[in-house]
Amino acid sequence: MERLVVSGWEDDASALLQALREHARLEVIAVGDQYASNLVRARAATKLSCFQHLRQMVIDVDFDALLLAAPERADDLATLATVRGADLLLLGDHLDAEAMQAAATASFRHGGALAVLRPMLRTAGLGFVSDLIDADPRWTPEVFTLELWDERPAAQILRDGVAAATRLLEHAPVEAIASIAGVDREEPTTIAVQLRGVDGSLATVTIYGETSRRMRLHAATSNGSIDLESVDGESRVMLSPRNGAAERSVLRDPDMLAFEAQRTARILDGEALDARFALREAAVLHAVEEAIATACPAPVGQSSMRSILRLLSGGVDDAALTVAQTSNEPQEARAPLHLIPSA
């Protein structure tokens, strides 16, 4: 059993952690969160040592993998973990673009496995479409709409939606446009995004938060059209070839947490790879975040590409410089190790 530490606590985390234990042989040994109220609930749920000083947890605890489930200090924690040889697990819907890029960069630089967990995307229907595209690239979407409904906040669903769209497109998009709606503009319940590709491809992703889970996809390809709807654990797929009769399939969704944990195990064993997608997803998400904040079209990828090129040439990015500077802080200036002592 490998040892796992968690940075960031949510009350619904227990089911995912149990799936990782059963299917990826990852045993949680410590939880960190900068918010005291979260740590109280984490301690009640896990009975484990809980740390408010995240950096100290990563330095002092012996572990094999780090699960980043919150964006706070992600760059620092990811670098410290990968330098010591640990693997990284990223809870994709909880990390913003900056945190995602920092973690992916640390993994790229120092090695170790990188798994991006997105259980919502592990429906049987979306898996079928992905396998279809891999088997026959003529089914790669050129124009598509993806709609996602879920109980989570719209911002979290959006991160999954952007990741799904990025992987369905043949090439990374070059521009993002976004609009939001809702009573509270700071926490919108609906988000619409368009991603435009340099090859003329166009993806429209619409997010509806705080509602029952559902997914709908319509894609136009050079080989015909794809229609997918996933609801209540069932995926209905219709393929309409340009020169043939439509084919319909009904697929039962797997236990998505178990499926994601099994996929994580394969990544940790070197049989699958998320690292090649993570930096691209971070670049696209950064553009989407900028488009939402400014209400203007935002270009994709310039800052991220500079970081990648500097890594390839042996350069040092800003995140690494920040870590190098903060790692020299005096020992006595650090916060106390434990907020809640272990039993």
Helices and strands as residue ranges (DSSP letters): E 2-7, H 13-24, E 26-32, H 36-46, E 49-51, H 54-60, E 65-68, H 74-83, E 87-91, G 92-94, H 97-110, E 114-117, G 119-121, H 124-135, G 137-139, E 141-149, H 154-168, E 173-181, E 190-197, E 202-208, E 214-221, E 224-231, E 234-241, E 247-252, H 256-268, H 275-294, E 298-299, H 302-312, H 318-326, G 331-333
